Amino acid sequence: MAYDTKKLFKQAKKLIPEQQIIFMEDLAIYLGISKTTLYRHIGNDSDEMDELKALIQVNKVVGKAEIRKKWYSGNNATTQIALYKLLANPKELAILTGYEQNTDEKAKPQDIIKELKALQNEV
């Protein structure tokens, strides 16, 4: 089937914000075409593809911000820990994960306890 590239691009630009699309695969599905067809009509290195990717990036950033907002105000311990890991400084992150940044060495439990006590004294 022959597709009009300009129409596909225009439709894609409209669908991305309307449907909150965050993956090219989903865009192709909404357009009713394969991902291969999408890339054939709108070249991967084209200005048009860059524009579509920018719109998708906006959706991703907005989505992540909304999720973090829910985590921040929620009561779920797992999501609270995930948010803390995102916000933690390298020292705190090393304590939470048991690993120092930029190394594969596992921290010893007694060192973790010592670091936690030191952080408590800083507060």
N, C-alpha and C positions, 0 to 999 in steps of 0.2 A: 504494500500500500504506500502511496506517495504522501508525504507530509509537507506542509508549508512551514519552512524553518522559522519565518517571521511570526507566524501564528503560534507555533510551539513555544517560542521564546516569550511572546506576550502572555500566553496562557500560564507558562511557568512562573513568570514574575508575579502574576496575580495569585496563583495557588500557594506559593511559599508562605506569605504572611497569613493568608486566609486559613490554611490548614495547619499552620505551625510546623511546617516540614523541616526536619533536621537531617535527613539523609537523601542523597541523590537517588537511591533506589526507590524511596517512597515517592519522590517527585515523578520518576518515570511511571510508576504505577498509577498515580493520580492522572497523569497525562494519557494513560492507556497505551503506552509504548514500552519497549524494552530499554534497559539502560544503554545498551549498545546503540540503539536508534537515537536516543537522546544525545549521546556523545558524537554520533555521526553527523547529526544536524547542527549541534552546537559544540563546536570543537573544544577540547579540553583546555587549550591555550588561548582561547578567544576572549575578547573583552566581554562578550555576552555571558560566557561561562563564569568569568570572574565576578560579574554582577550577580548571577544566581548564587554563587558560592558566598558572596558577601551577605546576601539576604538570608541564606541558611545560617551563616555565622551569627547574625543578629538573633535569630530564633534560639540558637544554642545558648548564647549569653543570657538572654532573657529567661530561658528555661532553668539554667543553673542558678540564676539569682533567685528565682521563685522557690526553687527547692531549698536553697540555703536559708531563705526567709522562714520556710516551714520548719526546717530543722532548728533554727534559732528559737522559735517560739513554741516548739513542740516539747513533749515529755518523754519521747522514746530514747532510751539510753544508747542504743546503737547509733542512731542518727546524731545524737549529741556528741558521741565520741568521734564520729566521722567529721563533724563540723570542727571539733576541737583540733583534730589533726590538720585540717585545712588552715586553721588560724594559728597553730602553734609555731613558736620559734624553733630553730633547729635543735636546741637543747631539750625543750619540752617534747618534741617529736621523737627524739632519740630515747627519751625515758618511756614514752607511751609504747613505742614499737620494740624497745629492747635492742635497738641497733643504732650505732652512731652513723651519722650522715657520711657519705663517701667512703664507707668501709663495709666489709661483709662480716666484721667481727660482732658476735653477739655479746651484749653487755651481761655482766654477771649480776645475779639477783641482788647481792649485797651492795653493788654499785648503784643499782637502780634505786634502792631504798635510801641510800645516802643522798643521791641527787634529789629525790622527792622531798626529803627533809630539808635540804638546802633551799629548795624552791619555796617551801612553806615559810621558812624563816625570812625570805625576801619579801613576802607578802605582808 
